[in-house]
Amino acid sequence: MIADNAPFWRRKTLEQLNPQEWESLCDGCGLCCLQKLEDEDDNSVYYTRIACTLLDLDTCQCSDYPNRFAQVPDCIQLTPGKADQFRWLPATCGYRLVSEGKDLPAWHHLVCGDRQQVHEQRISQAGRMLSERDVHEDDWEDHLIFRAS
């Protein structure tokens, strides 16, 4: 039994979160906005260092979050109903962790109160990304950084 005074992400399922709670689960790492490649042989997903054109390479924030779907048609909207598809998200992602019944890490802003910890702990790729405008798609394999677990 989880205590009533436990943080909302321990008390609630993803489906029970209000919009503000849902948005606050995002740690601001920007990893979901990196281009990914899928291995056709085993369906493994690999993250590249190549960022969506809307992602600010230093802050890891979307430069046009309210209009992102209009500007980037293949931008993926995370919703509670798609939690079974969160396997491609990084193992550190708050949405994935809560969907798997796990707690948020100590560096997550909801735990520590500091939105910069995701960058200071080098969870994000802040300052280490390239814009997809600057790298031809045929060269993305040259910029792999990790495999989704």
Secondary structure, 3 states (H helix, E strand, C coil): CCCCCCCHHHHCCHHHCCHHHHHHCCCCCCHHHEEEEECCCCCCEEEEEEECCCECCCCCCECCHHHHHHHCCCCCCCCHHHHHHHHHCCCCCHHHHHHCCCCCCCCCHHHHCCCCHHHHCCCCCCCCCEECCCCCHHHHHHHEEEECC
